[in-house]
Amino acid sequence: MVGGSGIIASCPQIQRWLNKAKMINRHLRIASYSATFIVGLIFLLAGLSKIGEIGDFYHTVTAISFLPQCIKGMIVFVIPAIELVIGFCLIIRTNIKEALFFSCLLLAIFVGFDVYNNIAQPTHSCGCFKLQIPAWFNFTGWWDVPRNIVFLLFGVYAFLTNDGETCSPDNIART
């Protein structure tokens, strides 16, 4: 055969390497789709949880001393709504790149807020996930910082590896 394709087709070692590369690519796509879904689920649950425990969330936001009162009131209603929109977008896979960007931005802000909150008022919790996590597992304080860092890492991974396409067998198998 003439050309490079004949050499590749006739060399079993290269064929094995190409098959491994295709399999790795498929696994990375599945990991990217999974990370996107996990981040979406996290935001959906966090938004629902804040709405369900709006009093705790309000108490946490109003305890922030450096924000004006009008901003605090707006945050209490806007953040859960934004979390729900991001969660829905990621789960139904629409506007994926934008939703992942804003999820990473929010998670970075949440990490900073958690550090500030633990230094300024270590007894306050944000009210996230109280409806979904058993009471014995719902730690407050510094536990929120690594939790949100892990969530942020999932978001960054999903943002960097996600091409914004829908999750279908054809897209997963595509190389």
C-alpha positions as CSV (number, residue, x, y, z in Angstrom):
1,M,0.0,0.0,0.0
2,V,1.1,3.5,-0.7
3,G,1.0,6.2,2.0
4,G,1.1,6.2,5.7
5,S,-2.2,4.3,6.3
6,G,-0.7,1.1,4.8
7,I,2.1,1.2,7.3
8,I,-0.3,1.7,10.2
9,A,-2.6,-1.0,9.0
10,S,0.2,-3.5,8.6
11,C,1.8,-2.9,12.0
12,P,0.0,-4.6,14.9
13,Q,1.9,-2.6,17.5
14,I,0.7,0.7,16.1
15,Q,-2.9,-0.7,15.9
16,R,-2.8,-1.7,19.6
17,W,-1.5,1.7,20.5
18,L,-4.2,3.5,18.5
19,N,-6.9,1.2,20.1
20,K,-5.5,2.1,23.6
21,A,-5.6,5.8,22.7
22,K,-9.2,5.5,21.5
23,M,-10.2,3.7,24.8
24,I,-8.4,6.3,26.9
25,N,-10.2,9.1,25.0
26,R,-13.5,7.3,25.5
27,H,-12.8,7.0,29.3
28,L,-11.8,10.7,29.5
29,R,-15.1,11.7,27.7
30,I,-17.1,9.6,30.2
31,A,-15.2,11.2,33.1
32,S,-15.9,14.7,31.7
33,Y,-19.6,14.0,31.3
34,S,-19.7,12.5,34.8
35,A,-17.9,15.4,36.4
36,T,-20.3,17.8,34.6
37,F,-23.3,15.8,35.9
38,I,-21.9,15.7,39.4
39,V,-21.3,19.5,39.5
40,G,-24.8,20.0,38.2
41,L,-26.2,17.7,40.9
42,I,-24.2,19.5,43.6
43,F,-25.6,22.9,42.5
44,L,-29.1,21.6,42.2
45,L,-29.0,20.1,45.7
46,A,-27.3,23.2,47.2
47,G,-29.9,25.5,45.7
48,L,-32.8,23.3,46.9
49,S,-31.2,23.0,50.3
50,K,-30.7,26.7,50.7
51,I,-34.4,27.3,49.8
52,G,-35.5,24.6,52.2
53,E,-33.3,26.1,55.0
54,I,-33.7,29.8,54.0
55,G,-33.5,30.9,57.6
56,D,-30.0,29.4,58.1
57,F,-28.8,30.8,54.8
58,Y,-30.3,34.2,55.7
59,H,-28.5,34.1,59.1
60,T,-25.2,33.3,57.5
61,V,-25.5,36.0,54.8
62,T,-26.6,38.7,57.3
63,A,-23.6,37.9,59.5
64,I,-21.2,39.1,56.8
65,S,-20.1,42.4,58.3
66,F,-18.5,44.0,55.2
67,L,-21.6,43.8,52.9
68,P,-24.3,46.5,52.9
69,Q,-27.7,45.3,54.1
70,C,-29.4,45.7,50.7
71,I,-26.8,43.4,49.0
72,K,-27.2,40.8,51.8
73,G,-31.0,40.6,51.2
74,M,-30.4,40.2,47.4
75,I,-27.8,37.5,47.9
76,V,-30.3,35.4,50.0
77,F,-32.7,35.2,47.1
78,V,-30.3,35.3,44.1
79,I,-27.7,32.7,45.0
80,P,-30.1,29.8,45.4
81,A,-31.8,30.8,42.1
82,I,-28.4,30.9,40.3
83,E,-27.5,27.6,41.8
84,L,-30.7,26.0,40.5
85,V,-30.2,27.4,37.0
86,I,-26.6,26.2,36.9
87,G,-27.6,22.8,38.2
88,F,-30.4,22.4,35.6
89,C,-28.2,23.6,32.8
90,L,-25.5,21.1,33.6
91,I,-27.9,18.2,34.2
92,I,-29.8,18.7,31.0
93,R,-26.6,19.7,29.2
94,T,-27.5,23.1,27.8
95,N,-25.2,26.1,27.9
96,I,-22.6,23.8,29.4
97,K,-19.5,26.0,29.1
98,E,-21.2,29.0,30.5
99,A,-22.8,27.1,33.4
100,L,-19.4,25.4,34.2
101,F,-17.7,28.8,34.1
102,F,-20.2,30.3,36.6
103,S,-20.1,27.2,38.8
104,C,-16.3,27.5,39.1
105,L,-16.7,31.3,39.8
106,L,-19.3,30.7,42.5
107,L,-17.3,27.8,44.0
108,A,-14.2,30.0,44.2
109,I,-16.2,32.7,45.9
110,F,-17.6,30.1,48.3
111,V,-14.1,28.8,49.2
112,G,-13.1,32.4,50.0
113,F,-16.3,33.0,52.0
114,D,-15.8,29.7,53.9
115,V,-12.3,30.7,54.9
116,Y,-13.5,34.2,56.0
117,N,-16.5,32.7,57.8
118,N,-14.4,30.3,59.7
119,I,-12.0,33.0,60.8
120,A,-14.7,35.6,61.6
121,Q,-17.5,33.4,63.0
122,P,-16.6,29.7,63.1
123,T,-20.1,28.6,64.4
124,H,-22.1,29.7,61.3
125,S,-22.9,27.2,58.5
126,C,-24.0,28.2,55.0
127,G,-27.0,25.9,55.2
128,C,-25.9,23.9,52.2
129,F,-26.9,20.2,51.9
130,K,-28.6,20.1,55.3
131,L,-31.6,18.4,53.7
132,Q,-29.5,15.7,52.0
133,I,-26.8,14.8,54.6
134,P,-27.5,13.0,57.8
135,A,-27.1,15.2,60.9
136,W,-24.1,13.2,62.2
137,F,-22.2,13.9,58.9
138,N,-23.1,17.5,58.6
139,F,-20.0,19.1,60.0
140,T,-19.7,22.9,60.1
141,G,-16.6,24.9,60.2
142,W,-13.4,24.1,58.3
143,W,-15.0,21.0,56.7
144,D,-16.7,23.3,54.2
145,V,-13.4,24.5,52.8
146,P,-12.0,21.2,51.5
147,R,-15.5,20.1,50.4
148,N,-15.8,23.2,48.3
149,I,-12.3,22.8,47.0
150,V,-13.1,19.3,45.8
151,F,-16.3,20.6,44.2
152,L,-14.2,23.4,42.5
153,L,-11.7,20.8,41.2
154,F,-14.6,18.8,39.7
155,G,-15.9,22.0,38.1
156,V,-12.5,23.0,36.7
157,Y,-11.9,19.5,35.3
158,A,-15.3,19.5,33.7
159,F,-14.8,23.0,32.3
160,L,-11.4,22.2,30.8
161,T,-12.4,18.9,29.3
162,N,-16.0,19.5,28.3
163,D,-16.6,20.4,24.7
164,G,-20.2,21.4,25.3
165,E,-21.7,18.5,23.3
166,T,-24.6,16.4,24.4
167,C,-24.0,13.1,26.1
168,S,-24.8,10.4,23.6
169,P,-23.2,7.1,22.7
170,D,-21.9,8.5,19.4
171,N,-20.2,11.4,21.2
172,I,-18.6,9.2,23.8
173,A,-17.4,6.7,21.2
174,R,-16.1,9.5,18.9
175,T,-12.3,9.9,18.9
